[in-house]
Amino acid sequence: MVQSIKKRRAVREYLNEPIPEDKLDRIIDAAMYAPSANAIYPWELVVVTNLETREELSKVTPWSAHAKEAPAIIAVLGLEKDSPYWIEDCSIVAENIWLQATEEGLSSCWIQIRNNSNAEKEVKAILKVPDDVRVLCLMPIGVPAKPLPEHGKEAFKKDKVRYDKYK
Ligand SMILES: Cc1cc2nc3c(=O)[nH]c(=O)nc-3n(C[C@H](O)[C@H](O)[C@H](O)COP(=O)(O)O)c2cc1C
């Protein structure tokens, strides 16, 4: 498992190649089996493949331009009214999407929408999301144009881990 986790990278360049349906299905499956506080599962997904919609979504933040190259974008929505833990739950959904995409030879990169200026309002207008449903992030999915190296030892900082007590 840790080998797969180390391969996951934030990829922002994709080939203009469609995503096979079975791969996309397994990514959605991985998202849906995320754990959830009190087993509420306060999430919904919008899978966007339409080019015009992808182009609109890619303009919602200064850090979302790469999304338009991706043949699919998954918007991770949170049902805030159903659970106070929707952010935690939906974050795990997004990570499952990212990890399964990597496992399928594809890539992704979290695009922050919640608490990011007007981005959430704009995404909701583009995707026609109801007022009481939140948008945590967008997860573009595509074949990486240039695979990035997997994480090496530099990410493991021994002093970030303490044992038994902090001091
Ligand atoms: C909560 C969160 C928000 C992020 N927001 C963005 C974003 O809006 N745009 C973007 O290009 N990358 C975004 N990233 C990707 C990070 O920049 C990336 O994960 C980080 O640079 C580490 O690189 P790695 O994912 O390849 O390990 C976000 C990642 C997380 C976890």
PDBQT file of the ligand as one rigid body, heavy atoms in Angstrom, charges set to zero:
ROOT
HETATM    1  C1  LIG A 201      -6.217  20.521   0.266  1.00  0.00    +0.000 C 
HETATM    2  C2  LIG A 201      -5.398  20.649  -0.984  1.00  0.00    +0.000 A 
HETATM    3  C3  LIG A 201      -5.611  21.705  -1.852  1.00  0.00    +0.000 A 
HETATM    4  C4  LIG A 201      -4.885  21.805  -3.043  1.00  0.00    +0.000 A 
HETATM    5  N1  LIG A 201      -5.213  22.781  -3.936  1.00  0.00    +0.000 NA
HETATM    6  C5  LIG A 201      -4.610  22.795  -5.155  1.00  0.00    +0.000 A 
HETATM    7  C6  LIG A 201      -5.071  23.691  -6.169  1.00  0.00    +0.000 A 
HETATM    8  O1  LIG A 201      -6.038  24.443  -5.994  1.00  0.00    +0.000 OA
HETATM    9  N2  LIG A 201      -4.426  23.664  -7.384  1.00  0.00    +0.000 N 
HETATM   10  C7  LIG A 201      -3.368  22.826  -7.631  1.00  0.00    +0.000 A 
HETATM   11  O2  LIG A 201      -2.828  22.863  -8.748  1.00  0.00    +0.000 OA
HETATM   12  N3  LIG A 201      -2.906  21.961  -6.674  1.00  0.00    +0.000 NA
HETATM   13  C8  LIG A 201      -3.514  21.909  -5.463  1.00  0.00    +0.000 A 
HETATM   14  N4  LIG A 201      -3.141  20.981  -4.518  1.00  0.00    +0.000 N 
HETATM   15  C9  LIG A 201      -2.039  20.044  -4.828  1.00  0.00    +0.000 C 
HETATM   16  C10 LIG A 201      -0.781  20.360  -3.987  1.00  0.00    +0.000 C 
HETATM   17  O3  LIG A 201      -0.182  21.538  -4.496  1.00  0.00    +0.000 OA
HETATM   18  C11 LIG A 201       0.177  19.152  -4.037  1.00  0.00    +0.000 C 
HETATM   19  O4  LIG A 201      -0.465  18.048  -3.451  1.00  0.00    +0.000 OA
HETATM   20  C12 LIG A 201       1.477  19.462  -3.311  1.00  0.00    +0.000 C 
HETATM   21  O5  LIG A 201       2.239  20.396  -4.057  1.00  0.00    +0.000 OA
HETATM   22  C13 LIG A 201       2.338  18.210  -3.081  1.00  0.00    +0.000 C 
HETATM   23  O6  LIG A 201       2.665  17.558  -4.309  1.00  0.00    +0.000 OA
HETATM   24  P1  LIG A 201       2.273  16.025  -4.563  1.00  0.00    +0.000 P 
HETATM   25  O7  LIG A 201       0.759  15.935  -4.483  1.00  0.00    +0.000 OA
HETATM   26  O8  LIG A 201       2.795  15.684  -5.929  1.00  0.00    +0.000 OA
HETATM   27  O9  LIG A 201       2.875  15.192  -3.486  1.00  0.00    +0.000 OA
HETATM   28  C14 LIG A 201      -3.862  20.861  -3.333  1.00  0.00    +0.000 A 
HETATM   29  C15 LIG A 201      -3.632  19.796  -2.442  1.00  0.00    +0.000 A 
HETATM   30  C16 LIG A 201      -4.395  19.681  -1.306  1.00  0.00    +0.000 A 
HETATM   31  C17 LIG A 201      -4.154  18.498  -0.383  1.00  0.00    +0.000 C 
ENDROOT
TORSDOF 0
